[in-house]
């Protein structure tokens, strides 16, 4: 996927398909390839999938926060010339999607969150300062998934490289602190955008009760569970994830 990125001004992004735009927002440690299953499936259903590279490690330290990234997504939507889009975010990407929806509600006709931060952040930044210990990083990466085998050597290597790169580590901690500051419990009851919540029943990072709270606080949401699934449902169970989301989009007329 990384080889096929379009570069236009400050935006670098993957696109596939034609039709209703679905913009996908990756998480803090998540690459664009985490959404391979979504990117393969939805173009066949009449959607255009767009995955921007979020400038998590390129923003100035003062702008390394949820609000700045939400504005970046809104600028990306404007750059593409869309009036409104569907946003889909995992982990930090879900939080950015929520904040973008709060700030620019007319741009987002539907929101999809999975393993999203925004209500419960203790898992995001607490353990990253332990640098240099590959085994420790491997265990933390495996803990993200129900099946530890999903944490391939490539994924572990990426996380290890990130926490041992001073520039990336500083920004990782900055965004983790920003996520805690931008808790959305008070905002969610005012957000009327239709929202699909898809959650792993075995998510250790943002536990199931977080999904229940999102569902209770959002005025127009539907909550779906995937069994034997951790923090990244679209990676661990792509077929089930796609089936749930496709059925929801059809039901809601998107």
C-alpha positions in Angstrom: 0.0 0.0 0.0 2.8 2.4 0.9 4.2 2.2 -2.7 0.9 3.4 -4.1 0.5 6.7 -2.2 -0.6 9.8 -3.9 1.3 12.9 -2.9 -0.5 16.3 -3.2 0.9 19.3 -1.3 1.0 18.3 2.4 -1.2 15.3 1.9 0.0 11.7 1.2 -2.7 9.2 0.8 -3.9 5.8 -0.6 -7.1 5.7 -2.6 -9.1 2.9 -4.2 -12.5 2.6 -5.9 -15.2 5.0 -6.9 -18.3 6.2 -5.1 -19.2 7.3 -1.6 -16.0 8.3 0.2 -14.8 6.4 3.3 -11.8 8.1 4.9 -9.9 5.8 7.2 -7.8 7.2 10.1 -5.1 4.9 11.4 -3.9 4.7 15.0 -0.7 5.9 16.8 1.3 2.7 16.0 -0.9 1.6 13.1 0.2 1.5 9.5 -2.0 2.0 6.5 -1.7 -1.7 5.8 -3.8 -2.5 8.9 -6.8 -1.6 6.7 -6.0 -3.9 3.8 -9.2 -5.9 4.3 -11.4 -2.8 4.3 -9.5 -1.3 1.3 -10.1 -4.5 -0.7 -13.7 -5.0 0.2 -15.5 -1.7 0.1 -14.5 -0.5 -3.4 -16.5 -3.5 -4.7 -19.5 -2.2 -2.8 -19.6 1.2 -4.4 -17.3 3.1 -2.0 -14.1 5.0 -2.5 -11.6 4.2 0.2 -9.1 6.9 1.1 -6.4 6.5 3.8 -4.3 9.6 4.5 -1.0 9.3 6.3 -1.5 11.3 9.4 1.6 13.5 10.2 1.9 12.2 13.7 5.7 12.5 13.7 6.0 15.5 11.4 3.9 18.2 13.2 5.6 20.6 15.5 5.5 19.4 19.1 3.0 22.2 19.9 0.6 20.9 17.3 1.0 17.2 18.1 -2.5 16.9 19.6 -5.9 15.5 18.7 -7.4 18.8 17.8 -4.6 19.6 15.2 -5.0 16.2 13.6 -8.8 16.7 13.4 -8.3 20.0 11.6 -5.8 18.2 9.3 -8.5 15.6 8.4 -11.0 18.5 7.7 -8.4 20.1 5.4 -8.0 16.8 3.7 -11.7 16.5 3.0 -11.7 20.0 1.6 -8.6 19.2 -0.5 -10.5 16.3 -2.1 -13.5 18.5 -2.8 -16.1 16.5 -0.8 -19.0 18.1 1.0 -19.4 15.2 3.4 -17.7 11.8 4.0 -17.9 8.7 6.1 -15.0 8.6 8.7 -13.6 5.3 10.0 -11.0 5.3 12.8 -9.2 2.8 14.9 -7.6 3.6 18.3 -6.2 7.2 18.1 -7.7 7.4 14.6 -11.2 6.9 16.2 -10.5 9.7 18.6 -9.4 12.0 15.8 -12.5 11.0 13.8 -14.7 11.8 16.9 -13.1 15.2 17.4 -13.3 16.1 13.7 -17.0 15.2 13.8 -17.4 17.4 16.8 -15.7 20.4 15.2 -17.0 19.9 11.6 -20.3 18.0 11.9 -21.5 19.0 8.4 -18.5 17.3 6.8 -19.2 13.9 8.4 -22.3 12.1 7.4 -21.4 8.9 9.3 -18.7 7.8 11.8 -17.3 4.4 12.4 -15.1 3.8 15.5 -13.3 0.6 16.6 -11.1 0.3 19.7 -11.2 4.1 19.9 -9.6 6.4 22.5 -11.5 9.4 23.6 -13.0 8.1 26.9 -10.3 5.9 28.3 -6.7 6.6 27.7 -4.6 4.9 30.4 -3.3 2.3 27.9 -2.0 4.8 25.4 1.2 6.2 26.7 1.9 4.5 30.0 4.5 2.0 28.9 6.4 3.5 25.9 9.3 5.1 27.9 10.7 1.6 28.4 13.1 1.7 25.5 15.6 -0.8 24.2 13.9 -3.9 25.5 12.8 -5.9 22.4 11.1 -8.7 24.4 9.1 -6.2 26.4 7.9 -4.4 23.2 7.0 -7.7 21.6 4.8 -8.6 24.6 3.1 -5.2 24.5 2.5 -5.6 20.8 1.1 -9.1 21.2 -1.2 -7.8 24.0 -3.0 -5.6 21.4 -4.4 -8.7 19.8 -6.5 -11.6 21.0 -4.3 -13.9 18.9 -0.6 -12.9 19.6 0.4 -14.4 16.3 -1.2 -11.3 14.6 1.7 -9.3 16.0 4.2 -10.2 13.3 7.9 -9.5 13.5 7.3 -6.6 11.1 4.7 -5.0 13.5 7.0 -5.5 16.5 10.0 -4.1 14.7 8.0 -1.0 13.7 6.9 -0.4 17.4 10.5 -1.1 18.6 11.9 1.4 16.1 9.3 4.0 17.1 10.0 3.9 20.8 13.8 4.0 20.2 13.6 7.0 18.0 13.7 10.1 20.2 11.7 12.3 17.9 9.0 9.7 17.6 9.0 8.9 21.3 8.5 12.6 22.3 5.6 12.9 19.9 4.1 9.6 21.0 4.1 10.8 24.5 2.7 14.2 23.5 -0.2 12.7 21.6 -0.9 10.3 24.5 -1.1 13.2 26.9 -3.3 15.1 24.4 -5.7 12.2 24.2 -6.1 12.3 28.0 -6.7 16.1 27.8 -9.3 15.7 25.0 -11.6 13.4 26.8 -14.9 13.5 25.0 -17.4 12.4 27.7 -19.1 15.8 27.8 -19.1 16.3 24.0 -20.6 12.9 22.9 -24.2 13.6 24.0 -24.4 16.6 21.7 -23.0 14.7 18.7 -25.9 13.5 16.6 -23.9 12.0 13.7 -24.9 8.3 13.1 -22.1 6.2 14.5 -21.2 2.6 14.1 -19.2 1.1 17.0 -17.4 -2.2 16.3 -15.5 -3.6 19.2 -13.4 -6.6 20.1 -14.8 -8.4 23.1 -11.3 -9.1 24.2 -9.8 -5.7 23.8 -7.1 -5.1 26.5 -6.3 -1.6 25.4 -9.8 0.0 25.3 -11.8 -2.6 27.2 -15.4 -3.6 26.3 -16.9 -1.2 28.9 -15.5 1.7 26.9 -17.6 0.7 23.9 -20.7 0.4 26.1 -20.0 4.0 27.4 -19.6 5.3 23.9 -22.9 3.7 22.9 -24.7 5.1 26.0 -23.3 8.7 25.5 -23.7 9.0 21.7 -27.4 9.9 20.7 -27.4 7.9 17.5 -25.1 4.9 17.7 -25.2 1.1 17.1 -22.8 -1.2 19.0 -21.5 -4.5 17.5 -19.2 -7.0 19.1 -16.6 -9.3 17.5 -15.7 -12.4 19.6 -12.1 -13.6 20.2 -10.9 -10.2 19.1 -8.6 -7.5 20.5 -7.9 -3.9 19.8 -7.8 -3.9 16.0 -10.9 -5.7 14.8 -10.3 -4.9 11.1 -7.0 -6.7 11.3 -7.9 -9.7 13.4 -11.3 -10.4 11.8 -11.4 -8.5 8.5 -14.3 -10.5 7.0 -16.5 -10.2 10.0 -15.6 -6.5 10.4 -16.5 -5.8 6.8 -19.8 -7.7 7.0 -20.9 -5.8 10.1 -19.9 -2.4 8.6 -21.5 -3.1 5.2 -24.8 -4.2 6.8 -24.8 -1.1 8.9 -24.1 1.2 6.0 -26.9 -0.5 4.0 -29.3 -0.3 6.9 -28.6 3.4 7.4 -28.7 4.2 3.6 -25.2 5.3 3.2 
